[in-house]
Amino acid sequence: MNKFFALILILLSATAFAQSAPVVFGVLIDENRHPAEGVLVFYDNDGVRSQTTSDKTGFYKLEVPTGKEVTIYFSHISFTTVFVAQTLGNNGKGEINVVLQPSAKVMNELVIEGDTKRTRVQGITKISPEVIRKIPGANAGVENILKLLGGVNSNNELSTQYSVRGGSYDENLVYVEDIEIYRPFLIRSGQQEGLSFTNTSMVENVEFSSGGFQAKYGDKLSSVLDITYRRPLKFGVQAEASFLGGSVTVENASKNQKWSGIIGARYRDNSLLVNSQETKSNFKPTYTDIQSMINFMPTSNWELSFLGNISQNKYHYQPLTRQTNFGTIDDPIALQIFYDGREKDEYTTYFGALKSTYKVSENFVFKVIGSLYHTQEQEHFDILAQYALGEVDTNIGSETFGDIKFARAVGSQLNHARNDLDALIANIEVKGYHNIKKDRLEWGIKYTREDIRDRLLEWEVIDSAGFSLRPPVIDLPRNDQPYNPYKGELVPYQSIRATNFVQINRFSGYVQWNHRAKLGTADVWINAGVRAHQWQVTGDVHGDSQMTVSPRAQFTIKPSWNKDMLFRLSGGFYHQPPFYRELRDSIGGVRPNVKAQQSIHIVLGNDYSFKLWNRPFKLVSEAYYKKLDNVNTYTLENVRVRYRANNDAVAYAYGLDFRLNGEFVPGTESWLTFGYLKTEENINDRGYIARPTDQRLKFGILFQDYVPNIPSLKAYLNMVYNTGLPGGSPSYADSYKYQSRLNDYRRVDAGFSYVFTDAKKDYPKGHWLAVFKELTLGLEIYNMFNNQNSITNTWVRDVYTKSQYGIPNYLTSRVFSLKLNVSI
């Protein structure tokens, strides 16, 4: 929070309690939510001065004259001075709580002034929690906004997963309160995911880096999402309800501010969305979670925090029918399917973390973090699909209009699975932060133990024209059905059977140095660091001990120009030691000696802040190049990633990202983003082909507006255009033979809301709206223009022509929902 917002906070607080206050009191805290001790609180009115100081808990109490205008100052050498002018009435008390910001003159952090400058220097995108909460989306949350950023791609509104600059869904780091977050293993489809881990109502700060990030962040190849939760100062309640579910968040703090806590419960039902898809089904997917963060400060230098989460996804699915029309106007083709059977998937996760932060001195902070993640997952289904693929009857007067009149392929497909997984991941980490004049030294050491118990039992049988199709990937006796009968043993078309008990022990650590200096008249910031990671796979299989070393650096310069402009150069070596899913190959076996994928990043960026129409704007530009070795290639089916686990490829990615954000409408923030990406891989020196996430062009718009004559009526738009992804291939197939692309992805989500009251409005005591901090009712329209987007292909085989047809799997159509937001 910068000085302006700190002043606004004080003004709002003072206004709210400006009835009669011969005594003003409150709690003062710093930007890290620690009590601010020894802050001088005073007023000086016509030579009459009264003063006090805050105690160890940050509490102060100041007597002030009655009925006179006074200016109250909050002053300390380590903080920016804050003041508020206020006329206080007779009798009563007034409460002013202030979050004090570090003084720019004495800061040892790598900043110019405040947190906004720090993120500019490091090339981090900072996202307002208010923007996250208000912008509409079928899967609203932090990830809904990330998908609007350049370099971040997702073609699935039912999924919270995203790829960054050509990377896979597994290459992105997510931290909440310095704690790494994991997600379930077995999820195959976006509609199975449900809720993101991050509870938007609890968020205070969101920072995102799409490449070239510092050594203090972990070992992934693509991006970092770093989230901080709110430390409440007093009691509050937030609630949200819509046709897709609801949430309730309660927060409070003790009078002395030693204890604070926030707890949120969420429920989501995606029936409204999935029932708009082409497949007709009996389907009620439900997702629930309870999340809490409790903070305790025994002393002004020591804070203990607990973060806990319990989540359950229930995905019960009984498909009935599906018809997908594709082809051309002259040659329309349809896939018609009748289903029998059901799917029952459940994912239950438990997560708990304890963090201790101790301020040894003004220049040394010490953290100890421990966490446990436990997931129990089952994926059980038996689904028989009887299909016909052929030409569509286009005769409007025909009784069979729209149905298949000539079948090119007729058959049935039976899919069976009994997959169960139980995983326990434990972490213990120690971190240190040292300020030495204009330098800052950071270090950390971490141990991780991963214990995975996994059973895979999955097979598929395809029967066409009365005989079973043989597997395509094994040597078999001569088979030229249907012309000659096949007398061999009948086996499934695909079959995966494996039981894996795997343990992985990891040691990792980092050290990095930040320095601020002058280069002539220009300001310069330097960050240099190195990470090391050692791991070994044990259990049913035993791998070699492996180790990686990853040096990284950033250089930022701000010339002393009239224009407010920064230039950044960052990069280094980024390694991704394999997680369990990356060790498991396409037939379920674990290969313990899979190497870490390696990427060399080079990112050149420019950050330009300027005024347009006398309002603030910012243009951020980045060019990047990534060279990848030891690539673990994979196939992508919806959101399921199946690795080949053999490090048999090299790859590259390069592109440009631009983002212009500012007040296109006074008082609101909007974004325009553009991205260009090209990423290809070369498997076993066979030549370069597009990677599964090769999405060439991306345009995104986040727009906020209001009706000038009715400012309480607001509009929000979330618009994305992506060129088509590669259409993928059957998991067993040679990807070099499947290089077609899906159609372009176009989607607009719109929200219209009426604000009955918020922090800008003040109602007299007794008015029915006076009890609310915020009350908003809105209408949201998902996929406003009803675009037909697809995420993957269903592969149907025609036994006569030996052809595979890629049938698009279409996503959700237009959906309407009402949304109510309440804050007390």
C-alpha positions in Angstrom: 0.0 0.0 0.0 1.6 3.3 -1.0 1.4 6.6 0.7 -1.7 7.7 -1.1 -3.7 4.7 -0.1 -2.4 4.9 3.4 -3.8 8.4 3.6 -7.1 7.3 2.1 -7.3 4.6 4.8 -6.8 7.1 7.5 -9.3 9.6 6.0 -12.0 6.9 5.7 -11.4 5.7 9.2 -11.4 9.2 10.6 -14.5 10.1 8.8 -16.3 7.0 10.0 -15.7 7.9 13.6 -15.9 11.7 13.5 -18.9 12.1 15.7 -17.3 12.8 19.1 -13.8 11.8 20.0 -11.9 13.6 22.8 -9.7 10.5 22.7 -8.3 8.9 19.5 -6.9 5.4 19.7 -5.9 2.6 17.4 -3.2 0.1 16.3 -0.2 0.9 14.0 1.3 -1.9 11.9 4.0 -2.0 9.2 3.6 -3.4 5.7 4.4 -6.9 7.0 1.6 -6.7 9.5 4.0 -6.4 12.5 3.2 -3.9 15.3 4.9 -0.6 14.8 6.5 0.3 18.2 7.7 3.7 19.2 5.8 5.7 16.5 5.2 9.3 17.6 1.6 10.2 17.4 0.9 13.9 18.0 -1.1 17.0 17.0 0.0 20.6 17.1 -2.8 23.1 17.1 -2.2 26.9 17.7 0.9 26.1 19.7 -0.9 23.5 21.8 0.8 20.2 21.4 -0.1 16.7 22.7 1.8 13.5 21.9 2.2 9.9 22.7 4.0 6.8 21.3 2.8 3.4 20.3 3.7 0.5 22.6 5.1 -3.0 21.7 1.7 -4.1 20.4 1.4 -1.0 18.2 -1.4 0.4 20.3 -1.7 4.2 21.0 -4.1 6.6 22.7 -4.1 10.3 22.2 -6.2 13.0 23.9 -7.4 15.7 21.5 -9.3 19.0 22.0 -13.1 18.9 21.5 -14.8 20.7 18.6 -11.6 22.0 17.0 -9.9 21.0 13.7 -6.6 19.2 14.4 -4.0 17.5 12.3 -2.9 14.2 13.7 0.6 13.0 12.7 2.1 9.5 12.8 5.9 9.8 12.6 8.9 7.4 12.8 12.3 7.5 11.2 11.7 4.1 9.6 8.3 5.0 8.1 6.8 7.6 5.8 5.0 10.2 7.9 1.2 10.0 7.6 -1.2 12.7 8.8 -4.9 13.5 8.8 -6.8 16.7 9.4 -10.0 16.2 11.3 -12.6 18.1 13.3 -13.7 16.1 16.3 -17.0 16.4 18.0 -18.0 16.3 21.7 -17.6 13.2 23.9 -17.1 9.7 22.5 -14.0 8.0 21.0 -12.5 7.7 17.6 -10.4 4.8 16.2 -7.8 5.2 13.5 -5.7 2.2 12.5 -2.9 2.8 10.1 -0.6 0.6 7.9 2.7 2.5 7.9 5.0 2.2 4.8 8.8 2.2 4.9 10.5 5.5 4.3 12.2 5.6 0.9 15.2 7.3 2.5 16.1 4.5 4.8 14.9 1.4 3.0 17.4 -1.4 2.5 15.1 -3.3 0.1 15.8 -3.3 -3.6 13.2 -0.7 -4.3 12.8 2.9 -5.4 9.8 3.9 -3.3 7.4 1.3 -2.0 6.2 -2.1 -3.3 5.1 -0.9 -6.7 8.7 0.1 -7.6 10.0 -3.3 -6.4 7.7 -5.2 -8.7 8.7 -2.9 -11.6 12.4 -3.6 -11.0 11.9 -7.3 -10.8 9.6 -7.5 -13.8 6.6 -8.8 -11.8 3.0 -8.2 -12.7 1.0 -7.1 -9.6 -2.8 -7.8 -9.8 -5.4 -6.1 -7.6 -7.6 -8.5 -5.5 -10.5 -6.2 -6.4 -10.0 -6.8 -10.1 -9.8 -10.5 -9.5 -13.0 -10.5 -7.6 -15.0 -8.4 -10.0 -14.0 -9.6 -13.5 -16.4 -12.2 -14.7 -15.4 -15.7 -15.8 -16.8 -19.2 -15.9 -14.0 -20.2 -13.5 -13.5 -16.9 -11.7 -10.4 -16.4 -9.6 -6.7 -15.5 -9.9 -6.3 -17.8 -12.9 -9.1 -16.1 -14.7 -7.1 -12.9 -14.8 -3.8 -14.6 -15.5 -5.2 -15.9 -18.8 -5.5 -12.3 -20.0 -1.8 -11.7 -19.6 0.6 -11.9 -22.6 2.4 -15.2 -22.7 -0.2 -17.0 -20.6 -2.6 -19.3 -22.5 -5.5 -21.5 -21.7 -8.3 -22.6 -24.1 -10.5 -24.2 -21.4 -12.8 -22.1 -19.3 -13.6 -25.1 -17.0 -9.9 -25.4 -16.0 -7.7 -23.3 -13.7 -4.6 -24.7 -15.4 -2.5 -22.5 -17.8 0.6 -22.7 -19.9 3.2 -19.9 -20.0 5.4 -19.2 -23.0 5.1 -22.6 -24.4 5.5 -24.6 -21.2 3.2 -27.4 -20.0 0.6 -27.1 -17.2 3.2 -28.7 -14.8 5.8 -26.0 -15.3 4.3 -23.3 -13.1 5.1 -22.5 -9.5 2.3 -21.4 -7.1 3.1 -20.0 -3.6 0.7 -18.9 -0.9 2.4 -17.3 2.0 5.8 -18.6 0.9 4.4 -22.2 0.8 4.4 -24.2 -2.4 1.0 -25.4 -3.5 0.2 -28.7 -5.1 -2.8 -29.9 -7.1 -4.4 -33.4 -7.6 -2.6 -35.9 -9.9 -5.4 -37.8 -11.7 -7.5 -35.0 -13.1 -8.0 -35.6 -16.8 -10.6 -33.0 -17.8 -11.1 -29.3 -16.9 -14.6 -30.0 -15.8 -13.3 -32.3 -13.1 -11.1 -29.6 -11.4 -13.6 -27.5 -9.5 -12.0 -24.9 -7.3 -8.6 -23.3 -7.5 -6.6 -23.6 -4.2 -6.6 -19.8 -3.9 -9.6 -18.3 -2.1 -10.0 -14.9 -3.7 -11.8 -13.4 -0.7 -8.7 -14.0 1.5 -6.2 -12.5 -0.9 -4.3 -9.3 -0.2 -1.5 -9.4 -2.8 -0.9 -11.2 -6.1 2.3 -11.1 -8.0 3.1 -13.0 -11.2 6.3 -13.6 -13.2 6.2 -15.2 -16.6 9.9 -15.8 -16.9 13.4 -14.8 -15.9 12.4 -15.0 -12.2 14.9 -14.9 -9.3 16.8 -17.8 -7.6 14.6 -17.6 -4.5 11.8 -19.2 -6.4 11.7 -23.0 -6.9 12.7 -25.3 -9.7 10.2 -25.0 -12.5 10.7 -23.9 -16.1 8.0 -21.3 -16.8 6.4 -19.1 -14.2 5.8 -18.1 -10.6 2.5 -17.0 -9.0 3.2 -15.6 -5.5 0.1 -14.9 -3.3 -0.2 -13.2 0.1 -3.2 -13.6 2.3 -4.8 -10.8 4.3 -4.1 -10.1 8.0 -7.4 -8.7 9.3 -7.5 -5.8 11.7 -11.1 -6.2 12.8 -14.2 -8.2 12.4 -15.6 -8.6 8.9 -17.8 -10.9 6.8 -17.8 -11.4 3.0 -20.3 -13.6 1.2 -20.9 -14.4 -2.5 -23.7 -16.4 -4.1 -24.5 -17.3 -7.8 -26.0 -20.0 -9.8 -22.6 -21.7 -9.8 -22.3 -21.8 -6.0 -21.2 -19.5 -3.2 -18.7 -18.7 -0.5 -18.5 -17.1 3.0 -15.4 -15.6 4.5 -15.1 -14.4 8.1 -12.2 -12.5 9.6 -11.4 -11.0 13.0 -8.5 -9.8 15.2 -8.0 -9.4 18.9 -8.1 -6.0 20.5 -4.3 -6.0 21.0 -3.8 -7.3 17.4 -1.8 -10.3 18.6 -4.3 -12.7 17.2 -5.9 -12.5 13.8 -7.6 -15.0 11.6 -9.5 -15.5 8.5 -11.5 -18.5 7.4 -13.4 -19.2 4.1 -15.8 -21.9 3.0 -16.6 -22.4 -0.7 -19.1 -24.5 -2.6 -19.3 -24.9 -6.4 -21.7 -26.8 -8.7 -20.7 -26.7 -12.4 -24.0 -28.3 -13.6 -25.0 -25.0 -15.3 -21.9 -25.0 -17.4 -21.4 -28.6 -18.3 -25.1 -29.0 -19.2 -24.5 -26.5 -22.0 -22.1 -28.9 -23.7 -22.9 -31.2 -26.6 -22.9 -34.4 -24.5 -26.2 -34.8 -22.7 -25.8 -36.3 -19.3 -27.0 -36.9 -15.8 -24.2 -34.8 -14.2 -23.8 -33.0 -10.9 -20.2 -32.2 -10.2 -19.7 -30.6 -6.7 -16.6 -29.1 -5.2 -16.2 -27.9 -1.6 -13.3 -26.5 0.5 -12.6 -24.9 3.8 -9.5 -22.8 4.2 -8.1 -20.8 7.1 -5.2 -18.7 8.1 -4.5 -18.0 11.8 -1.8 -15.6 12.9 -0.3 -15.1 16.3 2.3 -12.5 17.4 3.8 -13.4 20.9 6.1 -10.4 20.6 6.6 -7.5 18.2 9.4 -9.4 16.5 7.9 -12.8 16.2 4.9 -14.1 14.2 3.4 -17.6 13.9 1.1 -18.4 11.0 -1.0 -21.5 10.2 -2.5 -22.1 6.8 -4.9 -25.0 6.4 -7.1 -26.3 3.6 -9.5 -29.3 3.2 -10.9 -29.8 -0.3 -13.2 -32.4 -1.8 -14.1 -32.8 -5.5 -16.9 -35.1 -6.5 -17.3 -35.8 -10.1 -20.2 -38.2 -10.8 -21.0 -38.4 -14.5 -23.5 -40.5 -16.5 -23.3 -39.6 -20.2 -26.4 -40.2 -22.3 -26.0 -38.9 -25.9 -23.7 -36.7 -28.0 -23.8 -35.4 -31.6 -21.0 -33.3 -33.0 -21.4 -31.8 -36.4 -18.2 -30.8 -38.3 -16.8 -30.9 -41.8 -17.8 -28.3 -44.4 -21.1 -26.9 -45.8 -20.7 -29.0 -48.9 -19.7 -32.1 -47.0 -21.2 -32.0 -43.5 -20.2 -34.9 -41.2 -21.5 -35.8 -37.8 -20.4 -38.1 -35.0 -23.4 -39.5 -33.1 -22.9 -41.4 -29.9 -25.2 -43.3 -27.5 -23.7 -44.0 -24.1 -24.2 -46.6 -21.3 -22.4 -46.6 -18.0 -21.1 -44.0 -15.6 -18.0 -42.4 -14.1 -17.3 -41.8 -10.4 -14.2 -39.7 -9.6 -13.4 -38.2 -6.2 -10.4 -36.1 -5.1 -9.9 -35.3 -1.4 -6.9 -33.2 -0.3 -5.7 -32.1 3.1 -3.1 -29.4 3.4 -1.5 -27.8 6.5 1.5 -25.4 6.9 3.1 -23.6 9.9 5.3 -20.6 9.3 7.4 -18.8 12.0 8.9 -15.4 11.1 11.3 -13.9 13.6 12.9 -10.5 13.3 16.3 -11.0 14.9 17.2 -7.3 14.3 16.4 -4.5 12.0 18.6 -6.0 9.3 18.0 -9.8 9.8 14.7 -11.7 9.4 14.6 -15.5 9.9 11.8 -17.9 8.7 11.0 -21.5 9.3 8.3 -23.2 7.2 6.8 -26.7 7.5 4.0 -28.1 5.4 2.1 -31.4 4.7 0.0 -32.2 1.7 -2.1 -35.4 1.5 -4.2 -36.3 -1.4 -6.5 -39.4 -1.9 -7.8 -39.8 -5.4 -10.0 -42.3 -7.3 -10.9 -42.4 -10.9 -13.4 -45.2 -11.6 -15.4 -45.5 -14.8 -17.1 -48.0 -17.2 -18.5 -46.3 -20.2 -19.8 -48.0 -23.4 -20.1 -45.6 -26.4 -21.9 -46.9 -29.5 -21.1 -44.5 -32.3 -21.8 -43.8 -35.9 -19.7 -41.4 -38.1 -21.0 -40.3 -41.4 -22.8 -37.9 -43.7 -25.6 -35.7 -42.4 -29.0 -35.5 -43.9 -29.3 -31.8 -44.9 -32.7 -32.0 -46.5 -34.8 -29.6 -44.4 -38.1 -31.4 -45.3 -36.8 -34.8 -44.4 -37.9 -36.7 -41.3 -34.3 -37.6 -40.6 -33.0 -34.0 -41.0 -29.8 -33.6 -39.0 -29.3 -37.3 -38.5 -26.6 -39.5 -40.1 -27.9 -41.0 -43.4 -24.7 -42.8 -44.6 -22.3 -44.2 -42.0 -18.6 -44.2 -42.8 -17.8 -46.0 -39.5 -20.0 -47.8 -37.0 -18.8 -49.4 -33.8 -18.6 -49.4 -30.1 -15.9 -48.4 -27.6 -15.7 -49.6 -24.0 -13.5 -47.7 -21.6 -12.7 -49.0 -18.1 -10.6 -47.6 -15.3 -9.9 -48.4 -11.7 -7.2 -45.9 -10.9 -6.4 -45.0 -7.2 -3.7 -42.8 -5.9 -2.5 -41.8 -2.4 0.3 -39.2 -2.0 1.9 -37.6 1.0 4.3 -34.7 0.5 6.2 -33.1 3.4 8.4 -30.0 3.4 10.6 -28.3 5.9 12.4 -25.0 4.9 14.6 -22.4 6.5 15.0 -18.9 5.0 17.1 -15.8 6.0 17.0 -12.2 4.9 19.9 -9.8 5.6 20.0 -6.0 4.9 23.6 -4.7 4.5 23.6 -1.0 3.6 22.4 -0.9 0.0 22.6 -4.7 -0.3 20.2 -7.5 0.5 21.3 -11.1 0.9 18.7 -13.9 0.9 19.2 -17.6 1.4 17.1 -20.7 2.0 17.5 -24.5 2.5 14.6 -27.0 1.9 14.0 -30.7 2.4 11.1 -32.5 0.7 9.8 -36.0 1.1 7.3 -37.4 -1.5 5.6 -40.7 -0.9 3.4 -41.9 -3.7 1.2 -45.0 -3.8 -0.4 -45.4 -7.2 -2.5 -48.1 -8.9 -3.3 -47.9 -12.6 -5.8 -50.2 -14.2 -7.1 -48.8 -17.5 -8.1 -50.4 -20.7 -10.1 -49.7 -23.9 -11.8 -52.1 -26.3 -12.9 -50.9 -29.7 -15.4 -53.1 -31.7 -16.2 -52.1 -35.3 -18.7 -53.9 -37.6 -18.7 -57.0 -35.2 -15.0 -57.5 -34.6 -12.5 -56.1 -32.2 -9.7 -53.8 -33.4 -6.2 -54.9 -32.6 -3.7 -52.7 -30.6 -1.6 -50.5 -32.9 1.7 -50.6 -30.9 2.7 -54.3 -30.6 3.8 -57.0 -33.0 1.0 -59.3 -33.9 0.3 -62.1 -36.5 -1.0 -61.0 -39.9 -4.3 -59.2 -39.5 -6.3 -57.9 -42.5 -9.8 -57.9 -41.1 -12.5 -57.9 -42.3 -11.3 -59.7 -45.4 -9.9 -62.6 -43.5 -10.8 -63.8 -40.0 -8.3 -63.2 -37.2 -7.7 -66.3 -35.1 -5.4 -64.8 -32.5 -6.1 -63.9 -28.9 -8.5 -61.0 -28.4 -6.8 -58.2 -26.3 -7.8 -54.6 -25.5 -7.0 -51.9 -28.0 -5.2 -50.1 -25.2 -4.3 -51.5 -21.8 -2.3 -49.9 -18.9 -1.7 -51.9 -15.7 0.8 -50.8 -13.1 1.2 -50.5 -9.4 3.9 -48.0 -8.2 5.2 -47.4 -4.7 7.6 -44.5 -5.1 9.5 -42.3 -2.6 11.5 -39.2 -3.7 13.9 -37.3 -1.3 14.9 -33.8 -2.3 17.3 -31.3 -0.9 17.3 -27.8 -2.4 18.7 -24.4 -1.6 19.5 -21.0 -2.9 21.4 -17.8 -2.2 20.9 -14.5 -3.9 22.2 -11.0 -3.6 20.5 -7.7 -4.4 22.3 -4.4 -4.9 21.3 -0.9 -5.8 23.8 1.5 -7.3 24.4 4.5 -9.6 25.7 4.3 -13.2 26.4 7.9 -14.0 23.0 9.6 -13.3 21.0 6.4 -13.8 19.7 4.1 -11.1 20.8 0.5 -11.4 19.6 -2.6 -9.6 21.4 -6.0 -9.8 20.2 -9.4 -8.6 22.3 -12.5 -8.8 21.7 -15.9 -7.3 22.1 -19.6 -7.7 19.9 -22.6 -6.8 20.9 -26.2 -6.3 18.6 -29.2 -6.2 19.6 -32.9 -5.4 17.1 -35.7 -5.5 16.8 -39.5 -5.6 14.0 -41.9 -6.4 13.5 -45.0 -4.2 10.8 -47.5 -3.5 9.9 -50.3 -6.0 12.4 -48.8 -8.3 15.7 -47.2 -7.3 17.3 -44.4 -9.2 20.6 -42.6 -9.2 21.3 -39.5 -7.1 21.0 -36.5 -9.4 21.8 -32.8 -8.9 21.3 -29.6 -10.8 22.8 -26.1 -10.3 20.9 -23.1 -11.7 22.6 -19.6 -11.8 20.2 -16.7 -12.5 20.6 -12.9 -12.7 18.6 -9.7 -13.3 19.9 -6.3 -14.3 17.6 -3.2 -14.3 18.4 0.4 -15.2 16.3 3.5 -14.9 17.8 6.4 -16.9 17.5 9.9 -15.6 15.2 10.8 -18.4 12.1 13.0 -18.3 10.2 9.8 -19.2 9.5 7.3 -16.4 11.1 4.3 -18.0 12.9 1.1 -16.9 14.9 -1.5 -18.9 15.4 -5.0 -17.6 17.6 -7.9 -18.7 17.1 -11.2 -16.9 17.7 -14.9 -17.3 19.8 -17.8 -16.5 19.5 -21.6 -16.2 16.2 -23.1 -15.0 15.9 -26.8 -14.2 12.8 -28.9 -13.5 13.7 -32.1 -11.6 10.9 -34.6 -12.4 7.8 -34.8 -10.2 6.1 -38.2 -10.0 3.9 -37.6 -13.1 7.0 -36.9 -15.1 8.6 -40.2 -14.0 5.6 -42.2 -15.1 5.6 -43.1 -18.8 2.7 -43.6 -21.2 2.1 -47.2 -20.2 2.3 -46.5 -16.4 5.8 -47.6 -15.6 8.1 -45.5 -13.5 11.5 -44.6 -14.9 13.6 -43.4 -11.9 16.5 -41.9 -13.8 14.6 -39.4 -15.8 16.7 -36.2 -16.0 15.7 -32.7 -15.1 14.5 -30.7 -18.0 16.7 -27.6 -18.6 15.8 -24.2 -20.0 18.1 -21.2 -20.6 16.0 -18.1 -20.3 16.8 -14.7 -21.8 14.2 -11.9 -21.1 14.5 -8.3 -22.3 11.9 -6.0 -20.9 10.8 -2.3 -20.9 8.4 -0.7 -18.4 7.1 2.8 -19.4 4.8 4.8 -17.1 3.1 7.9 -18.6 0.1 10.1 -18.5 -2.6 10.0 -21.1 -5.7 12.3 -20.9 -4.1 13.3 -17.6 -4.6 9.8 -16.2 -1.9 7.2 -15.4 -1.0 4.5 -17.9 1.7 1.9 -18.2 3.1 0.0 -21.2 5.1 -3.2 -20.4 7.0 -4.9 -23.2 9.0 -8.1 -23.1 10.9 -10.2 -25.7 12.1 -13.6 -24.6 13.9 -16.7 -25.8 14.1 -20.1 -24.2 16.4 -23.0 -25.3 15.3 -26.4 -23.8 17.3 -29.6 -23.4 16.5 -33.0 -21.9 12.9 -32.3 -22.8 10.4 -34.8 -21.5 7.9 -34.9 -24.3 4.2 -35.5 -23.7 0.7 -35.7 -25.2 -2.0 -33.4 -24.0 -5.6 -34.7 -23.7 -7.8 -31.9 -22.3 -5.7 -31.1 -19.2 -4.2 -34.6 -18.8 -0.5 -34.7 -19.5 1.0 -38.0 -20.4 4.8 -38.0 -20.4 7.0 -40.3 -22.4 9.7 -40.1 -19.6 12.7 -40.5 -21.8 14.4 -37.0 -22.2 14.7 -37.7 -26.0 14.1 -34.2 -27.3 15.3 -30.6 -27.5 13.1 -27.6 -28.0 12.9 -23.8 -28.1 10.4 -21.0 -27.5 10.5 -17.3 -28.4 8.1 -14.5 -28.6 6.9 -11.0 -27.7 4.4 -9.8 -25.0 2.9 -6.4 -24.6 0.5 -5.1 -22.0 -1.0 -1.6 -21.8 -3.0 -0.9 -18.7 -4.4 2.3 -17.2 -7.5 4.4 -16.7 -9.2 4.3 -20.1 -12.3 5.2 -18.0 -11.6 7.5 -15.1 -11.4 5.7 -11.8 -11.1 2.2 -13.3 -8.3 0.0 -14.5 -8.4 -1.8 -17.9 -5.8 -3.9 -19.8 -5.0 -4.6 -23.4 -2.5 -7.4 -24.0 -0.9 -8.9 -27.1 1.4 -11.9 -27.3 3.3 -13.8 -30.1 4.7 -17.2 -29.4 6.5 -19.9 -31.3 7.6 -23.1 -29.7 8.8 -26.4 -31.3 10.5 -29.6 -30.3 12.8 -32.0 -32.1 12.4 -35.6 -31.0 15.3 -37.9 -31.7 16.6 -35.6 -34.4 13.5 -36.2 -36.6 13.0 -32.5 -37.2 11.1 -29.7 -35.4 7.4 -29.9 -35.0 4.9 -27.8 -32.9 4.8 -28.5 -29.2 1.3 -29.2 -27.8 1.2 -25.6 -26.3 2.3 -23.8 -29.5 -0.3 -21.0 -29.5 1.0 -18.4 -31.9 -1.1 -15.2 -31.3 -3.0 -14.0 -28.3 -5.1 -10.9 -27.7 -6.7 -10.1 -24.3 -8.8 -7.3 -23.0 -9.9 -6.6 -19.5 -12.3 -3.6 -19.5 -14.2 -1.8 -16.7 -16.8 0.9 -17.2 -19.8 2.6 -15.6 -22.8 4.6 -16.8 -21.9 8.3 -16.3 -25.4 9.3 -15.2 -25.7 6.1 -13.0 -22.2 5.5 -11.6 -23.5 2.7 -9.5 -24.3 0.7 -12.6 -21.0 -0.9 -13.7 -19.9 -3.2 -16.6 -16.9 -5.6 -16.8 -15.6 -7.4 -19.9 -13.1 -10.3 -20.1 -12.2 -10.9 -23.8 -9.7 -13.4 -25.2 -8.7 -14.4 -28.7 -6.1 -17.2 -29.2 -5.1 -18.8 -32.4 -5.6 -22.6 -32.5 -3.5 -25.1 -30.6 -2.2 -28.2 -32.2 -5.0 -30.8 -32.3 -3.0 -33.4 -30.5 -2.8 -37.1 -31.3 -3.9 -40.4 -29.8 -1.7 -41.2 -26.8 -0.1 -44.2 -28.6 0.4 -42.5 -31.9 3.4 -40.9 -33.6 3.0 -37.2 -33.1 4.8 -36.4 -36.3 1.8 -37.7 -38.2 -0.7 -35.5 -36.4 0.1 -31.9 -37.0 -3.3 -30.4 -37.6 -4.6 -27.4 -35.5 -7.8 -26.7 -33.7 -9.9 -23.7 -34.6 -9.2 -20.3 -33.1 -10.4 -19.7 -29.5 -12.7 -16.7 -29.1 -14.5 -15.9 -25.9 -16.1 -12.9 -24.2 -17.4 -13.0 -20.6 -19.4 -10.0 -19.5 -20.7 -8.8 -16.1 -23.2 -6.1 -15.3 -23.7 -5.1 -11.7 -25.5 -2.5 -9.6 -23.6 -1.3 -6.5 -26.1 -0.5 -3.8 -23.3 0.5 -1.4 -19.5 0.3 -1.1 -16.7 2.0 0.7 -17.3 5.2 -1.3 -20.9 5.6 0.0 -22.0 6.7 3.5 -25.5 6.1 4.8 -26.8 7.5 8.1 -27.3 5.3 11.1 -30.6 3.4 10.8 -30.6 3.2 7.0 -31.0 -0.4 5.8 -27.8 -0.1 3.8 -25.7 1.3 6.7 -24.9 -2.2 8.0 -23.2 -3.2 4.7 -19.7 -2.3 3.6 -20.6 -3.5 0.2 -23.8 -4.8 -1.4 -23.7 -5.6 -5.2 -26.1 -7.6 -7.4 -25.1 -8.5 -10.9 -25.8 -10.4 -14.1 -22.9 -12.4 -15.7 -22.9 -13.8 -19.3 -20.4 -16.4 -20.1 -19.4 -16.9 -23.7 -21.5 -13.9 -24.6 -21.4 -14.4 -28.4 -21.9 -18.2 -28.1 -18.6 -19.1 -29.9 -18.0 -22.8 -30.5 -14.6 -23.4 -29.0 -12.8 -26.8 -28.8 -10.2 -28.1 -26.4 -9.1 -31.4 -27.9 -10.1 -34.0 -30.5 -11.9 -37.4 -30.0 -10.2 -39.9 -32.3 -12.5 -42.3 -34.1 -11.2 -45.0 -36.4 -12.7 -46.2 -39.6 -11.6 -49.8 -40.0 -12.3 -49.9 -43.8 -10.2 -46.9 -44.8 -7.7 -47.3 -42.0 -8.3 -43.6 -41.2 -8.4 -41.7 -37.9 -10.9 -38.9 -37.6 -10.3 -36.1 -35.2 -13.7 -35.0 -33.8 -13.6 -31.7 -31.9 -14.6 -31.7 -28.3 -16.5 -28.5 -27.9 -16.5 -26.4 -24.7 -19.4 -24.6 -23.0 -21.9 -22.4 -24.9 -23.6 -19.2 -23.8 -24.6 -19.3 -20.1 -26.4 -16.7 -17.8 -25.9 -16.4 -14.1 -26.8 -14.0 -11.3 -24.3 -13.0 -8.7 -24.7 -11.4 -5.2 -21.8 -9.9 -3.3 -22.2 -8.9 0.4 -19.6 -7.5 2.8 -20.3 -6.5 6.4 
